[in-house]
Structure formats: structure tokens, C-alpha cells
């Protein structure tokens, strides 16, 4: 299923008294916050649009200010909320790159045609991502490498994999 919105961060706390907030980015490209204008906070019954009028970086955080929210009291309701962008405002992906939101819940099928499980999480490691697959109630870790991941079909919500020797232990 292709999600209409993508999460780019979480507002963690206020930064000063003038309405700035600290955002923990959940995107691979936090520098995009400096050119990003429209973000959204989802609330019961809809979403609140916010315009970022300035952003800078401090350690692992983005410090941002939303247009029209100039006091700490104005941003209090936004604390601990996820920040979302519309898919069309997201960074363009290269070939064989996917948004994690598109992979979660995807059905995993082996190259032999057997339904293997469902992706429940993606773990970012230094070398390559690792897909966590729920297989018969157990978590199986599949490395996101060409020898293992044969194809990803976002439109049909299916990933085809080759289970390399030694990847799955017999006593699962």
C-alpha cells in the first residue's frame, strides 16, 4: 500500500521561548528541513498544516520555527507529535530505494513462490538495511542485499526473496 504521507520527524521539546521546537528527524536526509516548507501534524479528525519558516541543526536535532507560532505556549500542543509531509514533497528516490513506510506490512514471497511472511520493521545498519520478517510468529532477519532481495513490487505490495543457505535455521 502506498502511503499518502511520510513521517519526517518527531517534535521533542520547545527550544527557547520564541516558539522554536527541537525535532528528531526520522528521515535519511534531515538537511531537507532547510528547504521544506509544508509539514503536517495529524490530529483526531484531520491534520494541522504548518509552515517551516526557518530551520537549523543542533547535534542530532533540527531546530525549527513554524510561521505564526511565536510563543512557547503556542507550540505546547505539538510536543511529542509526529511531523508528516505529503509524498509529492519527499525526496526523489533512486532505483532500488524505497520508503520504509512502503515496506512495512509488505508480503514476502520466496523465489519458489511460497508466501514466507510479512515485513514488520526495517533496521538500518552501517553496511545495508535488514528487513525484519514475521515468519510463522518468529522474527527472521533478511539482509537487504541483491543476493537475497530479488525484487520489490510497491504497486502489488510484494517482495520476492531468495533464502540463502544458512539464513534460516532448521530449528526455528
C-alpha positions in Angstrom: 0.0 0.0 0.0 1.4 3.4 -0.9 1.1 5.9 1.9 0.0 9.4 1.1 2.0 10.9 3.9 5.6 10.2 5.1 6.9 10.8 8.6 9.9 13.0 8.7 10.4 13.7 12.3 9.0 14.0 15.9 8.7 17.2 17.8 10.6 16.5 21.0 10.5 19.7 23.0 10.5 23.5 22.9 13.7 25.4 22.1 13.7 28.7 23.9 10.6 30.9 24.5 10.0 32.2 20.9 8.1 29.2 19.5 11.1 27.2 18.2 11.0 23.4 18.6 13.5 20.6 18.6 12.7 18.0 16.0 14.2 14.5 16.0 14.4 13.7 12.3 13.2 10.3 11.1 14.4 10.8 7.6 17.7 9.8 6.0 18.1 13.4 4.7 17.4 15.8 7.6 19.0 18.7 5.7 15.8 18.7 3.6 14.2 20.6 6.6 16.0 23.7 5.4 14.1 23.7 2.1 10.9 22.1 3.3 8.0 24.4 3.8 4.9 22.5 4.5 4.6 19.8 7.2 1.6 18.4 8.9 0.6 17.2 12.4 -2.1 14.6 12.4 -4.8 15.1 14.9 -8.2 13.5 15.6 -10.4 14.5 12.7 -7.7 15.6 10.3 -4.3 17.3 10.1 -2.9 20.7 11.0 -0.7 22.3 8.3 2.4 24.1 9.5 4.8 26.2 7.5 8.5 26.0 8.5 9.9 29.5 8.1 13.4 28.7 9.4 15.4 25.6 10.3 18.9 24.9 11.6 20.8 22.0 13.1 22.0 21.3 16.6 23.6 17.9 17.3 21.2 15.3 16.0 18.2 17.7 16.1 16.6 20.1 13.7 15.6 23.4 15.4 12.6 24.8 13.6 10.1 27.6 13.8 6.6 27.4 12.4 5.1 30.6 10.9 2.6 32.2 13.2 3.7 30.3 16.3 5.9 32.8 18.1 5.5 31.8 21.8 6.3 28.7 23.7 2.6 28.4 24.7 1.6 28.2 21.0 3.7 25.1 20.3 3.0 23.2 23.5 0.1 21.1 21.9 2.6 20.0 19.2 5.1 18.4 21.6 5.7 14.6 21.1 3.8 14.7 17.8 5.0 13.2 14.5 5.7 15.6 11.6 4.5 14.4 8.2 5.0 15.6 4.6 3.0 14.8 1.5 4.6 12.1 -0.7 5.0 14.6 -3.5 7.1 16.8 -1.3 9.5 14.0 -0.4 13.0 13.4 -1.8 13.1 11.6 -5.1 14.4 8.1 -4.7 17.0 6.4 -6.8 16.4 2.9 -8.4 16.2 0.2 -5.8 15.5 2.7 -3.0 12.2 2.6 -1.1 10.4 4.4 1.7 10.3 2.3 4.8 6.6 3.2 5.1 6.0 1.4 1.8 7.9 -1.7 3.0 6.2 -2.2 6.4 3.4 -4.7 6.0 4.6 -5.9 2.6 4.1 -9.6 1.8 7.4 -11.6 1.4 7.4 -14.4 -1.1 10.3 -16.8 -1.9 11.7 -17.3 -5.3 9.9 -20.7 -5.2 6.5 -19.0 -4.9 5.9 -19.7 -1.3 4.5 -17.0 1.0 7.2 -16.5 3.6 5.8 -13.7 5.8 5.3 -10.0 6.2 7.9 -7.2 6.8 7.4 -5.8 10.3 10.4 -3.5 10.6 13.5 -2.2 8.8 16.8 -1.9 10.7 19.4 0.5 9.4 22.9 -0.8 9.8 26.2 0.5 8.6 26.6 -1.9 5.6 23.0 -2.5 4.5 19.5 -2.4 5.8 18.0 -5.5 7.4 14.3 -6.4 6.9 12.6 -8.0 9.9 10.1 -10.5 8.6 7.3 -12.1 10.7 7.5 -15.7 9.6 5.1 -18.0 11.4 5.2 -15.9 14.6 9.0 -15.6 14.6 11.2 -12.7 13.5 13.6 -13.6 10.6 16.2 -11.1 9.6 16.9 -10.7 5.9 19.8 -8.6 4.7 18.8 -6.0 2.0 21.4 -7.3 -0.5 20.9 -8.3 -4.1 21.6 -12.0 -3.4 18.7 -12.1 -1.0 16.2 -9.4 -2.2 15.3 -10.3 -5.8 12.5 -7.8 -6.4 10.3 -5.3 -4.7 6.9 -4.5 -6.2 5.5 -1.5 -4.4 2.3 -1.5 -6.5 1.4 -5.1 -5.6 2.8 -4.8 -2.1 5.1 -7.8 -2.6 8.8 -8.6 -2.1 10.4 -11.6 -3.7 13.4 -13.1 -1.8 15.9 -15.8 -2.2 16.5 -17.6 1.2 20.3 -18.1 1.1 21.8 -21.2 2.6 22.3 -20.8 6.4 20.0 -17.8 6.6 17.1 -19.8 8.1 18.0 -22.4 10.8 16.1 -25.7 10.7 15.1 -25.4 14.4 13.0 -22.3 14.0 
